[in-house]
Amino acid sequence: MKFLIIFICFATSSYSGDFFFHISTTTNQIALTFDDGPSAVTPELCDVLKKYGVKATFFVLGNNVKKYPSNLKRIYDDGHLIGNHTYSHIDLFKERKLPEHEKILLDEITKTENEIKNILDFTPTYIRFPYGYDKKWAVELAQKKGYKVFNWTFGYDWNKIDDEKLIKLYIDNIRPGAVFLMHDTPKHKKRILRLTEEIIKEAKNRNFNMVRLDEAVYK
């Protein structure tokens, strides 16, 4: 039930500027996105994507970039898009109650930028807030720093559910404009690798193009 509420919230959010939760529904494009990396499983995840010639978007955490610099480089060298996911997976639903909430978020964004630049000499321009936070103050703060803010149309891989049912849920949501959320973490390694591969195979079978978020059409 919690997921359904979050999904509806995304579908009805509306801001001027660069805030998105789906890509154009007039094209046969979908996007695979992965949060919370890089991690120990990143190379194997990249292997799956490379096997099928698919490019994805990785929203990375600054503290994990610091732990796995070579895996961040693997993401970049394989041609995937790297986005900001804050430094410590901050819960803005809680931090918003603090008077210095804007400074806290700005620090989280900037620290992650610095960690990425230390390795790649690259500054991300796409961001996703942890837990799908989409309140106006946070979106506008990120936009002022030049970011496009992205949520997703479907994501469910963190829930306790049979793997077969989970795969079916994702496949049932393959449709024009879909932005899929998955997680680059070792907690459910076999699940995420298999899920990624099954989505790709089904999408290709239906003649969908899988694109990085910066390659997608927004109309």
KENULUM-352988 format. One record per residue (C-alpha): residue number from 1; residue in one letter; y, z, x. Coordinates in pm, 1 decimal, decimal comma. Layout:
BEGIN
+-----+---------+----------+----------+----------+
! num ! residuo !        y !        z !        x !
+-----+---------+----------+----------+----------+
! NUM !       a !        Y !        Z !        X !
...
+-----+---------+----------+----------+----------+
END
This chain:
BEGIN
+-----+---------+----------+----------+----------+
! num ! residuo !        y !        z !        x !
+-----+---------+----------+----------+----------+
!   1 !       m !      0,0 !      0,0 !      0,0 !
!   2 !       k !    231,1 !     80,8 !    287,0 !
!   3 !       f !    184,2 !   -269,1 !    426,4 !
!   4 !       l !    267,9 !   -432,6 !     94,6 !
!   5 !       i !    596,1 !   -244,3 !     74,6 !
!   6 !       i !    689,4 !   -351,3 !    425,5 !
!   7 !       f !    600,1 !   -711,6 !    353,7 !
!   8 !       i !    817,8 !   -725,1 !     42,5 !
!   9 !       c !   1104,1 !   -573,4 !    236,4 !
!  10 !       f !   1085,1 !   -853,9 !    491,4 !
!  11 !       a !   1063,3 !  -1120,9 !    228,8 !
!  12 !       t !   1380,2 !  -1003,1 !     56,4 !
!  13 !       s !   1591,7 !   -920,9 !    363,9 !
!  14 !       s !   1891,7 !  -1147,6 !    408,2 !
!  15 !       y !   2160,1 !  -1150,3 !    678,9 !
!  16 !       s !   2410,7 !  -1398,1 !    805,1 !
!  17 !       g !   2328,4 !  -1488,1 !   1163,1 !
!  18 !       d !   2000,2 !  -1503,6 !   1345,7 !
!  19 !       f !   1752,3 !  -1292,5 !   1151,5 !
!  20 !       f !   1418,3 !  -1444,7 !   1055,8 !
!  21 !       f !   1078,0 !  -1354,5 !    918,8 !
!  22 !       h !    937,0 !  -1706,3 !    876,5 !
!  23 !       i !    995,7 !  -2058,0 !   1001,4 !
!  24 !       s !   1053,6 !  -2370,1 !    794,6 !
!  25 !       t !    812,9 !  -2404,1 !    504,0 !
!  26 !       t !    873,3 !  -2779,4 !    502,5 !
!  27 !       t !    682,4 !  -2825,4 !    829,4 !
!  28 !       n !    318,3 !  -2772,0 !    919,8 !
!  29 !       q !    415,1 !  -2514,0 !   1180,0 !
!  30 !       i !    295,6 !  -2159,6 !   1227,3 !
!  31 !       a !    366,8 !  -1910,9 !   1505,8 !
!  32 !       l !    137,7 !  -1660,4 !   1673,9 !
!  33 !       t !    320,9 !  -1353,4 !   1801,0 !
!  34 !       f !    191,8 !  -1056,8 !   1997,5 !
!  35 !       d !    361,7 !   -717,3 !   2023,2 !
!  36 !       d !    336,4 !   -420,1 !   2262,8 !
!  37 !       g !    221,7 !   -593,5 !   2581,3 !
!  38 !       p !    179,5 !   -673,7 !   2851,6 !
!  39 !       s !   -147,9 !   -486,7 !   2884,4 !
!  40 !       a !   -483,9 !   -497,8 !   3056,6 !
!  41 !       v !   -604,8 !   -744,8 !   2793,3 !
!  42 !       t !   -316,0 !   -992,0 !   2843,1 !
!  43 !       p !   -498,6 !  -1222,6 !   3088,4 !
!  44 !       e !   -793,2 !  -1265,1 !   2851,9 !
!  45 !       l !   -559,8 !  -1326,8 !   2561,1 !
!  46 !       c !   -379,3 !  -1589,4 !   2766,4 !
!  47 !       d !   -717,8 !  -1743,9 !   2850,4 !
!  48 !       v !   -792,8 !  -1789,1 !   2478,8 !
!  49 !       l !   -453,1 !  -1948,8 !   2415,1 !
!  50 !       k !   -489,8 !  -2174,4 !   2717,0 !
!  51 !       k !   -839,6 !  -2281,8 !   2609,2 !
!  52 !       y !   -691,9 !  -2434,7 !   2291,9 !
!  53 !       g !   -359,1 !  -2548,1 !   2438,0 !
!  54 !       v !   -159,0 !  -2308,8 !   2218,5 !
!  55 !       k !    177,2 !  -2153,5 !   2301,7 !
!  56 !       a !    269,5 !  -1815,9 !   2153,4 !
!  57 !       t !    544,9 !  -1555,2 !   2160,1 !
!  58 !       f !    500,0 !  -1215,4 !   2324,7 !
!  59 !       f !    736,4 !   -931,8 !   2232,7 !
!  60 !       v !    698,6 !   -698,8 !   2529,6 !
!  61 !       l !    774,9 !   -332,7 !   2590,2 !
!  62 !       g !    980,6 !   -246,9 !   2895,8 !
!  63 !       n !    756,2 !     39,3 !   2998,2 !
!  64 !       n !    451,5 !   -189,2 !   2987,7 !
!  65 !       v !    634,1 !   -457,5 !   3184,3 !
!  66 !       k !    678,2 !   -193,5 !   3453,3 !
!  67 !       k !    304,0 !   -111,9 !   3444,8 !
!  68 !       y !    176,0 !   -470,6 !   3432,5 !
!  69 !       p !    425,0 !   -696,8 !   3613,0 !
!  70 !       s !    161,7 !   -953,5 !   3710,9 !
!  71 !       n !     48,7 !   -985,7 !   3348,9 !
!  72 !       l !    406,0 !  -1047,6 !   3236,2 !
!  73 !       k !    423,2 !  -1322,1 !   3496,5 !
!  74 !       r !     99,0 !  -1468,8 !   3361,6 !
!  75 !       i !    253,9 !  -1491,0 !   3013,7 !
!  76 !       y !    558,1 !  -1667,4 !   3155,3 !
!  77 !       d !    365,5 !  -1899,8 !   3387,7 !
!  78 !       d !    141,9 !  -2009,3 !   3099,8 !
!  79 !       g !    449,5 !  -2126,0 !   2910,6 !
!  80 !       h !    467,1 !  -1863,2 !   2638,8 !
!  81 !       l !    794,0 !  -1723,8 !   2504,9 !
!  82 !       i !    882,1 !  -1368,0 !   2604,7 !
!  83 !       g !   1081,2 !  -1150,4 !   2366,1 !
!  84 !       n !   1218,2 !   -795,6 !   2377,0 !
!  85 !       h !   1034,4 !   -520,2 !   2186,1 !
!  86 !       t !   1244,7 !   -229,1 !   2319,7 !
!  87 !       y !   1144,4 !    -12,1 !   2614,3 !
!  88 !       s !    934,3 !    265,3 !   2462,6 !
!  89 !       h !    840,0 !    134,1 !   2116,8 !
!  90 !       i !   1122,7 !    339,2 !   1970,2 !
!  91 !       d !   1095,9 !    444,4 !   1605,8 !
!  92 !       l !   1436,3 !    352,1 !   1466,9 !
!  93 !       f !   1351,9 !    501,1 !   1128,7 !
!  94 !       k !   1376,8 !    839,3 !   1304,5 !
!  95 !       e !   1644,8 !    759,2 !   1562,0 !
!  96 !       r !   1881,8 !    633,1 !   1290,4 !
!  97 !       k !   1932,7 !    997,4 !   1190,6 !
!  98 !       l !   2089,1 !   1078,1 !   1529,2 !
!  99 !       p !   2464,6 !   1027,0 !   1581,3 !
! 100 !       e !   2400,1 !    835,1 !   1905,3 !
! 101 !       h !   2146,3 !    597,6 !   1748,7 !
! 102 !       e !   2334,6 !    282,7 !   1849,1 !
! 103 !       k !   2353,8 !    390,1 !   2213,4 !
! 104 !       i !   1984,0 !    477,9 !   2211,0 !
! 105 !       l !   1889,2 !    132,7 !   2083,4 !
! 106 !       l !   2124,3 !    -42,5 !   2324,5 !
! 107 !       d !   1970,6 !    147,5 !   2615,5 !
! 108 !       e !   1619,2 !     54,9 !   2498,9 !
! 109 !       i !   1711,6 !   -313,6 !   2480,8 !
! 110 !       t !   1894,2 !   -317,7 !   2812,7 !
! 111 !       k !   1622,6 !   -130,3 !   3004,1 !
! 112 !       t !   1366,4 !   -385,1 !   2888,0 !
! 113 !       e !   1593,9 !   -672,9 !   2988,1 !
! 114 !       n !   1626,5 !   -522,1 !   3334,6 !
! 115 !       e !   1252,5 !   -478,1 !   3378,1 !
! 116 !       i !   1192,0 !   -841,4 !   3278,8 !
! 117 !       k !   1469,0 !   -969,9 !   3506,0 !
! 118 !       n !   1327,9 !   -774,5 !   3799,4 !
! 119 !       i !   1010,4 !   -980,3 !   3774,6 !
! 120 !       l !   1112,7 !  -1315,6 !   3631,4 !
! 121 !       d !   1489,2 !  -1349,3 !   3671,9 !
! 122 !       f !   1487,2 !  -1425,6 !   3299,5 !
! 123 !       t !   1673,2 !  -1263,3 !   3011,5 !
! 124 !       p !   1506,5 !  -1275,5 !   2668,1 !
! 125 !       t !   1702,5 !  -1390,2 !   2365,4 !
! 126 !       y !   1443,5 !  -1306,7 !   2098,2 !
! 127 !       i !   1374,8 !   -953,0 !   1981,0 !
! 128 !       r !   1151,6 !   -771,5 !   1736,9 !
! 129 !       f !   1207,8 !   -405,8 !   1658,0 !
! 130 !       p !    903,7 !   -175,8 !   1647,2 !
! 131 !       y !    760,6 !   -100,8 !   1302,0 !
! 132 !       g !    944,5 !   -400,7 !   1158,0 !
! 133 !       y !   1277,5 !   -220,2 !   1146,0 !
! 134 !       d !   1533,3 !   -454,7 !    990,2 !
! 135 !       k !   1838,0 !   -248,1 !    896,3 !
! 136 !       k !   2170,8 !   -423,6 !    922,5 !
! 137 !       w !   2323,7 !   -204,0 !   1195,8 !
! 138 !       a !   2033,4 !   -274,1 !   1433,6 !
! 139 !       v !   2018,6 !   -646,1 !   1357,2 !
! 140 !       e !   2393,3 !   -682,3 !   1413,9 !
! 141 !       l !   2379,0 !   -483,9 !   1739,3 !
! 142 !       a !   2109,6 !   -717,7 !   1872,1 !
! 143 !       q !   2298,2 !  -1024,7 !   1751,4 !
! 144 !       k !   2608,1 !   -914,0 !   1942,7 !
! 145 !       k !   2395,2 !   -919,0 !   2255,8 !
! 146 !       g !   2292,6 !  -1275,5 !   2176,9 !
! 147 !       y !   1951,1 !  -1209,1 !   2025,0 !
! 148 !       k !   1767,0 !  -1375,5 !   1741,5 !
! 149 !       v !   1587,6 !  -1101,5 !   1549,4 !
! 150 !       f !   1237,5 !  -1174,1 !   1419,9 !
! 151 !       n !    990,3 !   -994,3 !   1198,7 !
! 152 !       w !    678,3 !  -1158,6 !   1056,9 !
! 153 !       t !    518,1 !  -1294,2 !    741,5 !
! 154 !       f !    173,2 !  -1142,3 !    792,3 !
! 155 !       g !     22,5 !   -877,5 !   1017,2 !
! 156 !       y !   -263,7 !   -635,3 !    963,1 !
! 157 !       d !   -461,7 !   -598,5 !   1285,3 !
! 158 !       w !   -377,2 !   -229,8 !   1336,8 !
! 159 !       n !   -549,5 !   -122,8 !   1014,8 !
! 160 !       k !   -901,0 !     15,0 !    981,1 !
! 161 !       i !  -1081,3 !   -276,3 !    826,5 !
! 162 !       d !  -1400,7 !   -467,9 !    895,0 !
! 163 !       d !  -1338,7 !   -747,1 !   1146,6 !
! 164 !       e !  -1476,2 !  -1014,9 !    914,9 !
! 165 !       k !  -1243,3 !   -905,7 !    635,9 !
! 166 !       l !   -951,9 !   -894,4 !    878,1 !
! 167 !       i !  -1014,8 !  -1248,2 !    998,0 !
! 168 !       k !  -1035,4 !  -1368,2 !    638,2 !
! 169 !       l !   -704,2 !  -1199,9 !    556,7 !
! 170 !       y !   -529,2 !  -1383,0 !    839,5 !
! 171 !       i !   -692,3 !  -1716,1 !    761,8 !
! 172 !       d !   -598,1 !  -1682,7 !    394,1 !
! 173 !       n !   -235,9 !  -1650,2 !    507,7 !
! 174 !       i !   -227,6 !  -1970,6 !    711,5 !
! 175 !       r !     43,8 !  -2166,9 !    537,3 !
! 176 !       p !    357,2 !  -2360,0 !    640,9 !
! 177 !       g !    612,3 !  -2129,3 !    800,5 !
! 178 !       a !    378,9 !  -1837,4 !    869,6 !
! 179 !       v !    463,2 !  -1603,0 !   1156,3 !
! 180 !       f !    157,5 !  -1395,8 !   1241,7 !
! 181 !       l !    183,9 !  -1052,8 !   1401,0 !
! 182 !       m !    -93,7 !   -931,6 !   1631,3 !
! 183 !       h !   -100,1 !   -682,1 !   1917,3 !
! 184 !       d !   -154,9 !   -726,8 !   2288,3 !
! 185 !       t !   -325,2 !   -392,5 !   2347,8 !
! 186 !       p !   -668,4 !   -292,0 !   2481,1 !
! 187 !       k !   -734,6 !    -57,9 !   2187,9 !
! 188 !       h !   -909,9 !   -329,5 !   1985,9 !
! 189 !       k !   -973,3 !   -580,8 !   2262,4 !
! 190 !       k !  -1272,7 !   -764,8 !   2116,4 !
! 191 !       r !  -1111,6 !   -773,0 !   1773,4 !
! 192 !       i !   -782,5 !   -924,9 !   1887,9 !
! 193 !       l !   -946,6 !  -1185,0 !   2111,5 !
! 194 !       r !  -1180,0 !  -1299,3 !   1835,7 !
! 195 !       l !   -908,8 !  -1288,3 !   1568,9 !
! 196 !       t !   -677,9 !  -1502,0 !   1782,7 !
! 197 !       e !   -948,0 !  -1759,7 !   1844,0 !
! 198 !       e !  -1052,2 !  -1780,2 !   1477,9 !
! 199 !       i !   -692,8 !  -1827,9 !   1359,6 !
! 200 !       i !   -640,3 !  -2103,8 !   1613,7 !
! 201 !       k !   -959,6 !  -2287,2 !   1522,2 !
! 202 !       e !   -885,7 !  -2273,9 !   1150,1 !
! 203 !       a !   -521,6 !  -2372,9 !   1193,9 !
! 204 !       k !   -618,4 !  -2670,5 !   1408,8 !
! 205 !       n !   -882,1 !  -2769,5 !   1154,5 !
! 206 !       r !   -604,6 !  -2780,2 !    893,0 !
! 207 !       n !   -373,8 !  -2979,3 !   1123,6 !
! 208 !       f !   -121,1 !  -2700,4 !   1174,1 !
! 209 !       n !     92,9 !  -2695,6 !   1485,9 !
! 210 !       m !    119,3 !  -2356,4 !   1657,7 !
! 211 !       v !    456,4 !  -2316,4 !   1826,1 !
! 212 !       r !    667,6 !  -2069,2 !   2017,3 !
! 213 !       l !    944,0 !  -1922,5 !   1803,7 !
! 214 !       d !   1205,4 !  -2111,9 !   2003,3 !
! 215 !       e !   1022,3 !  -2440,8 !   1932,0 !
! 216 !       a !   1003,6 !  -2388,7 !   1557,6 !
! 217 !       v !   1209,7 !  -2567,3 !   1294,4 !
! 218 !       y !   1441,2 !  -2346,7 !   1087,4 !
! 219 !       k !   1566,2 !  -2525,8 !    776,6 !
+-----+---------+----------+----------+----------+
END
